[in-house]
Amino acid sequence: MAGVDKLFIPLEGRPLLSWCVEALERCPLVTQIAVSVACDQMPAVERMSRERGWEKTWIAPGGLRRQDSVASALCALGDVDWVVVHDGDRPFLDEQLVERGLLAARETGVAVACVPVKDTVKVVDGEGVVVTTLDRDVLRAVQTPQVFRADIIRHAYSDIEQTVTDDAMLAERLGYVVRLYEGSYENLKVTTPDDLLVAQSIGRRWSERT
């Protein structure tokens, strides 16, 4: 994002981070929220929490890796039955997405939002030569929320050394069955300036219907 702190970028007059936090604040199924952010961001997020009237939310110090930040947030939570992990830079979270995740997770203890892959995906070697073309029909792009029975995610985080790109990978490596459920193409992650342009368009539509 060219050095811009995306969590504080205005989106329809609200900080980007506030979109998903306030969706969880409104959700009656959610009792506690732990927002894990870099230590130097904590005062700004704490101020945002006070100004916007967040009532369920605690601010936790983040770590160097994603998994370090999630572990910190887990420590901030009290006694809960289920844990919903969501990226703060995915603003378009709604109650239905959380409900679908919790419902799916009841089957196996772990459920992950996903959408079908639109593009053809090829595996290449180190020289950029195609090795094989994957069957798009069996590919899914993984999103958050990722929903876990609390004992499973705490087990997954009890002893980890390797770096992982999402929390469900930890559960997979321990032998847990991960259930996929329907995500949303609007549930994008704001990573680049182009993503922000798309988010602004989606944000206008969401603001108009609320």
C-alpha positions as CSV (number, residue, x, y, z in Angstrom):
1,M,0.0,0.0,0.0
2,A,3.0,2.3,-0.7
3,G,3.6,2.8,3.0
4,V,0.0,3.7,3.9
5,D,-1.4,2.0,7.0
6,K,-4.5,0.4,5.3
7,L,-6.3,-0.3,8.6
8,F,-6.9,3.4,9.0
9,I,-7.8,4.3,5.4
10,P,-11.2,5.9,5.2
11,L,-13.8,3.8,3.5
12,E,-17.2,5.5,3.1
13,G,-16.2,7.8,6.0
14,R,-15.1,5.0,8.4
15,P,-11.7,3.5,9.1
16,L,-11.3,0.3,7.1
17,L,-10.7,-1.7,10.3
18,S,-13.9,-0.5,11.8
19,W,-16.0,-2.3,9.2
20,C,-15.4,-5.8,10.3
21,V,-15.0,-5.0,14.0
22,E,-18.4,-3.4,14.0
23,A,-20.0,-6.2,12.1
24,L,-18.8,-8.5,15.0
25,E,-19.9,-5.9,17.6
26,R,-23.5,-6.1,16.1
27,C,-23.5,-9.9,15.9
28,P,-25.4,-11.4,18.8
29,L,-23.5,-14.7,18.5
30,V,-20.2,-12.9,19.3
31,T,-19.5,-12.2,23.0
32,Q,-15.8,-11.1,22.8
33,I,-13.6,-9.6,20.2
34,A,-9.8,-9.4,20.4
35,V,-8.1,-7.1,17.8
36,S,-4.4,-7.9,17.4
37,V,-2.4,-5.0,15.9
38,A,1.2,-3.9,15.8
39,C,2.4,-2.4,19.1
40,D,2.8,1.0,17.6
41,Q,-0.8,0.9,16.3
42,M,-2.3,0.0,19.7
43,P,-2.9,3.6,20.9
44,A,-4.6,4.6,17.7
45,V,-6.8,1.5,17.7
46,E,-7.7,2.0,21.4
47,R,-8.7,5.6,20.6
48,M,-10.8,4.3,17.6
49,S,-12.5,1.8,20.0
50,R,-13.4,4.6,22.5
51,E,-14.6,7.0,19.8
52,R,-16.7,4.4,18.0
53,G,-18.1,2.9,21.2
54,W,-16.9,-0.6,20.8
55,E,-18.1,-2.6,23.8
56,K,-17.0,-6.2,23.2
57,T,-13.5,-5.4,21.9
58,W,-10.0,-5.8,23.5
59,I,-6.8,-4.7,21.8
60,A,-3.9,-7.1,21.9
61,P,-0.3,-6.7,20.7
62,G,0.5,-8.3,17.4
63,G,3.6,-10.2,16.5
64,L,6.0,-10.6,13.6
65,R,4.0,-13.3,11.9
66,R,0.3,-13.8,11.4
67,Q,0.3,-16.8,13.7
68,D,2.0,-14.7,16.4
69,S,-0.8,-12.1,16.2
70,V,-3.5,-14.8,16.4
71,A,-1.8,-16.4,19.4
72,S,-1.8,-13.0,21.1
73,A,-5.5,-12.5,20.4
74,L,-6.3,-16.0,21.8
75,C,-4.6,-15.1,25.0
76,A,-6.7,-12.0,25.3
77,L,-10.0,-14.0,25.0
78,G,-11.7,-15.4,28.1
79,D,-13.6,-18.6,28.3
80,V,-15.3,-19.2,24.9
81,D,-16.7,-22.2,23.1
82,W,-15.9,-21.1,19.5
83,V,-13.2,-18.8,18.0
84,V,-13.8,-16.9,14.7
85,V,-10.6,-15.7,13.1
86,H,-11.0,-12.8,10.6
87,D,-8.5,-10.5,8.8
88,G,-8.9,-6.9,9.8
89,D,-8.3,-5.9,6.2
90,R,-11.3,-7.8,4.9
91,P,-13.9,-5.1,5.6
92,F,-17.0,-6.7,4.1
93,L,-17.9,-9.1,6.9
94,D,-21.6,-9.6,7.8
95,E,-23.6,-11.6,10.3
96,Q,-24.7,-14.2,7.7
97,L,-21.0,-15.1,6.9
98,V,-20.3,-15.6,10.6
99,E,-23.5,-17.7,11.0
100,R,-22.6,-19.9,8.1
101,G,-19.2,-20.5,9.5
102,L,-20.4,-21.5,12.9
103,L,-23.0,-23.8,11.4
104,A,-20.4,-25.5,9.2
105,A,-17.9,-25.8,12.0
106,R,-20.3,-27.8,14.1
107,E,-19.7,-30.8,11.7
108,T,-16.0,-31.1,12.2
109,G,-14.8,-28.4,14.7
110,V,-13.1,-26.4,11.9
111,A,-14.7,-24.5,9.0
112,V,-13.1,-22.0,6.5
113,A,-14.8,-19.5,4.2
114,C,-13.9,-20.0,0.5
115,V,-14.9,-19.1,-3.0
116,P,-14.4,-21.1,-6.3
117,V,-11.3,-20.0,-8.2
118,K,-12.2,-18.0,-11.3
119,D,-8.8,-18.2,-13.1
120,T,-6.9,-21.2,-14.5
121,V,-4.1,-22.1,-12.2
122,K,-0.8,-23.5,-13.5
123,V,2.1,-25.1,-11.5
124,V,5.5,-23.9,-12.7
125,D,9.1,-24.8,-12.0
126,G,11.9,-22.5,-11.0
127,E,12.5,-21.5,-14.6
128,G,8.9,-20.4,-15.2
129,V,8.0,-23.5,-17.3
130,V,4.6,-25.0,-16.8
131,V,4.7,-28.3,-15.0
132,T,1.0,-29.0,-14.9
133,T,-2.4,-27.2,-15.1
134,L,-4.7,-27.8,-12.1
135,D,-8.4,-28.7,-12.4
136,R,-10.2,-25.4,-11.6
137,D,-13.3,-27.3,-10.5
138,V,-11.6,-28.6,-7.4
139,L,-9.8,-25.4,-6.4
140,R,-11.0,-22.9,-3.8
141,A,-9.6,-19.6,-2.7
142,V,-9.6,-19.5,1.0
143,Q,-10.8,-16.5,3.0
144,T,-11.7,-15.6,6.5
145,P,-13.7,-16.0,8.7
146,Q,-12.1,-19.3,9.8
147,V,-14.1,-20.9,12.6
148,F,-12.7,-23.3,15.3
149,R,-14.0,-25.0,18.3
150,A,-11.9,-23.3,21.0
151,D,-10.1,-26.4,22.2
152,I,-9.0,-27.2,18.6
153,I,-7.4,-23.8,17.9
154,R,-5.8,-23.7,21.3
155,H,-4.4,-27.2,20.6
156,A,-3.2,-26.0,17.2
157,Y,-1.4,-23.0,18.8
158,S,0.0,-24.9,21.7
159,D,3.3,-25.9,19.9
160,I,4.1,-24.4,16.5
161,E,7.4,-23.8,14.9
162,Q,6.8,-23.6,11.2
163,T,5.3,-20.5,9.6
164,V,1.8,-21.0,8.1
165,T,-0.3,-18.7,5.9
166,D,-3.6,-19.5,7.5
167,D,-4.9,-20.9,10.7
168,A,-6.6,-23.9,9.2
169,M,-3.2,-25.2,8.1
170,L,-2.3,-25.8,11.7
171,A,-5.5,-27.8,12.3
172,E,-4.9,-29.8,9.1
173,R,-1.4,-30.8,10.1
174,L,-2.8,-32.1,13.4
175,G,-5.2,-34.3,11.6
176,Y,-8.4,-32.3,12.1
177,V,-11.0,-32.3,9.2
178,V,-11.5,-28.8,7.8
179,R,-14.9,-28.1,6.4
180,L,-15.2,-25.4,3.7
181,Y,-18.3,-23.2,3.5
182,E,-19.5,-20.5,1.1
183,G,-17.7,-17.2,1.3
184,S,-18.2,-14.2,-0.8
185,Y,-16.4,-12.5,-3.7
186,E,-17.1,-9.2,-2.0
187,N,-15.2,-10.4,1.0
188,L,-11.9,-9.2,-0.5
189,K,-8.7,-8.6,1.3
190,V,-7.3,-5.1,0.8
191,T,-3.7,-5.6,0.0
192,T,-2.9,-3.3,-2.9
193,P,-4.2,0.2,-4.1
194,D,-6.2,-1.7,-6.8
195,D,-8.0,-3.7,-4.0
196,L,-8.8,-0.4,-2.3
197,L,-10.5,0.9,-5.5
198,V,-12.7,-2.2,-5.6
199,A,-13.4,-1.9,-1.9
200,Q,-14.5,1.7,-2.3
201,S,-17.0,0.5,-5.0
202,I,-18.3,-2.3,-2.7
203,G,-18.4,0.1,0.3
204,R,-20.7,2.5,-1.6
205,R,-23.1,-0.3,-2.4
206,W,-23.1,-1.5,1.2
207,S,-23.7,2.0,2.5
208,E,-26.6,2.5,0.2
209,R,-28.4,-0.6,1.4
210,T,-28.0,0.1,5.2
